[in-house]
């Protein structure tokens, strides 16, 4: 180990993700193992600004590995975007003798962390937690697997009623500007089409495709719509398609925040445990402003600036696979 740190702060910020609690558990227990004191900061950067801190011992994180949400609570802080807000936050950290931070969150969280590190020279290590899976530097983010499982379970149920009524369903899933949840949900649920931010789809194409589907006497199908696609919401797309193709009885479901809740999958629990553990080790090795991730099953450190700014590409071969398997 290259550095001795006696006290760290840990917080969750931005949209919650299933597995955040499992990761907090790993951070606290790994730190305790190394005799490092841990302070839990409530409500992300908001709690840092308000000095909402509590000490965390290894038993404080018992019985949480299986729980969704985050027991430290989370927020998207507007005040932390200001210099004054960040100065207030740093004052509280100094007062509590916190020497380094572990930040659990996504793009917005790490953008804040990068600025904060530059301003106050405080070591910060990030743990990628977002259902969107849109962070460069890790194959998967914590929460993505659970969110996809939740979406697939919902789509399976929608399929039952769609089949019974011979309906064409447009199902909208989350993902902000990325189509990872939509593409994986489409493949895993055997959907007819998927509309993504990363690939252009036109209403003409959809109408042509579903006219051919209707001709083949298949009156049930599922279209998975990623919320960040440029064509519009599932509702808007469904209306446009229905207007030009009235043979289908069309319905729309928006899965929404259901995808953010629930007990994390085993995959997310293991990932969260590995990354929480690695975040503490990274700090002890002297790393200052990086995100820990998993690349090809190996732990990898990525500077915040790349994790935030580099584009993580969707696997285009999976789009082709989804199209071919939907024939
Ligand atoms: O980043 C996670 C996410 O769930 C996105 O998929 C979605 O666009 C957004 O957060 C919703 O944010 P909020 O919970 O603030 O409505």
Boltz pocket constraint, residues with backbone or C-beta under 6 A from the ligand:
constraints:
  - pocket:
      binder: B
      contacts: [[A, 15], [A, 16], [A, 106], [A, 130], [A, 131], [A, 132], [A, 174], [A, 175], [A, 176], [A, 227], [A, 260]]
      max_distance: 6.0
